[in-house]
Amino acid sequence: MIQFDHGVCNDFESALSREWLETNGLGGFSSSTIVDLNTRRYHGLLTAATRPPVGRVVLLSKLEETLMIDGRRYELSANQLRERFGPG
């Protein structure tokens, strides 16, 4: 099992540079960063190989996770949006 200490997990840039990948042996896979912030085109929880080895489609990119404790909500998901300049 791979483990990361608090130093990595508490440093956003360091955690963002660490990625994981799980394959199914048929060309499909699941991958993201360890903070579940997708930074690549094919990061996602369910990427299917429609025409292996090149035809891939992201079917499920992410889930929004919320932890409820004693009526309090803790948002666990991470999103990073590009800044847009100008109209549109």
VENCORCOR-V188293 format. One record per pair of residues at least 12 apart in sequence whose ideal C-beta (glycine too) atoms are under 7 Angstrom apart, sorted by the first residue. I is the first residue (numbers start at 0). GAP is how many residues later the second one is. If there is no record, write none. Layout:
i = [I/I]
gap = [GAP/GAP]
This chain:
i = [3/3/14/14/14/15/15/15/15/17/17/18/18/18/19/19/25/25/26/26/26/27/27/27/28/29/29/29/29/30/34/35/35/36/36/37/37/41/41/43/43/43/43/44/44/44/44/45/45/63/64]
gap = [14/30/18/19/20/17/19/21/23/15/16/12/13/14/12/14/23/26/22/25/26/19/20/21/18/14/15/16/17/12/43/26/42/41/43/23/24/14/16/14/16/17/18/15/16/17/18/13/14/13/12]
